[in-house]
Amino acid sequence: MAFAENQLKLLDGKLPEKHVKTRVQRGMTLSYIEGWHAIAEANRIFGFDAWDRETIQADCVWQDGRGETKLCSYAARVRIGVRAGGTVIQRDGCGVGQGSGLTLGEAHEGALKAAETDATKRALSTFGNLFGLALYDRDQAGVRRTPRARDHSALVTGQSEPWVLLGNRGEIIGQHDTAESYCTGLKRAIDQAVLPRALKSLFYYNQPTIERLRLARPELKTGKGVHYADLLERYAERAKQRLGQARTKAPEPELIPPQPVDKSALLLGAPKRIRDREHLKFINAQPCLICGRAPVHAHHLRFAQPRAMGNKVSDEWSVPLCFTHHRALHTVGNEEAWWAEKGVNAKAQAQKLWRLSHHIPEPVDVAADDAMPSRQFPPGAEKEPVRADHHVDEAASISS
């Protein structure tokens, strides 16, 4: 065996309960050891110069830099190498981590560190209970429990139960091993309440536990002889009055959503941008303007209206293009020149499709209709000469 006898004895030992941390996640209580403790145990058991950590792979699997707080997530793979005599024992572990910050650099730094720490703990856990292997066992038989004084709650309920702290919606927000820790957690929840009704609901769900506190721990009192349960109720009542007064003095203004401004009605009006889903569906049912193939995409003519930040042109200026020609059009800089090269009047086609989908009749050329028709003569007939007194004779006939 490569490890020394004292190392084997340590690796075969149990994990002290004081190093086990818990957190509530999605309604489940999860147990874990902290990363610094795992590294400290490796230094203590293997020696400071007898083990190495190497990050084999680290990938950013997700990031979001759109909001004020930047977020990202990393997945990492770490290899642990332990020198035992003339042998090097290698173990790999994978982990993930999330990070946030005001910049993407801060978010990436935090996520990468968390992923490497998680992977390190998983790799070290293969060496035994002291590195967290015992926590994968549901019964945690490899954890050395600290002897405790008998809990008075066993006399009341017949069994030892944790002190469960519930939120204002009845959800579990904490589990405490001692009554003192439960009281501290409830006081913190009272301080975090922002509405009187939330505070009332918080005490409604925790009232059974407060009554249990009175029965199970009657000696839990302050120096003035006030029981912790009474102290918490008084503290909550003062907090409720303070929140009620704050709402009375400064009522929250009614938030009225702003009405959208029709920029086309302004003195320096902007073109109106119409959004019509049905028209876009109609466009998608037409053949490509260039090659006549289908299916097509509804392409918005960028030169039909002035550009606006983040806004497409109105849906009335859309035409059907197949995938090939749609992609080709988006790769050119001068869209009008591209349409001219194809010999297509795109704006006229867009107007025609808009009239068809909205059942608008074709415009009538008023100037052509108002023009006087020319006099028609039968074939072979000569035109009648116009006399100089023609207009005079017509005037005379009208006056008579």
BELUR-V437300 format. One record per helix or strand of 3 or more residues. SS is the DSSP state (hx for helix, st for strand). FROM is the first residue (numbers start at 1). LEN is the number of residues. Records with the same first field share a line. If there is no record, write none. Layout:
BEGIN
SS=FROM-LEN / FROM-LEN
END
This chain:
BEGIN
hx=5-7 / 17-3 / 35-12 / 104-24 / 129-3 / 133-4 / 153-5 / 179-14 / 196-21 / 228-22 / 263-3 / 277-8 / 315-3 / 323-8 / 335-8 / 346-12 / 366-5 / 390-10
st=21-5 / 28-5 / 51-14 / 70-15 / 87-15 / 163-4 / 172-5 / 296-5 / 318-5
END
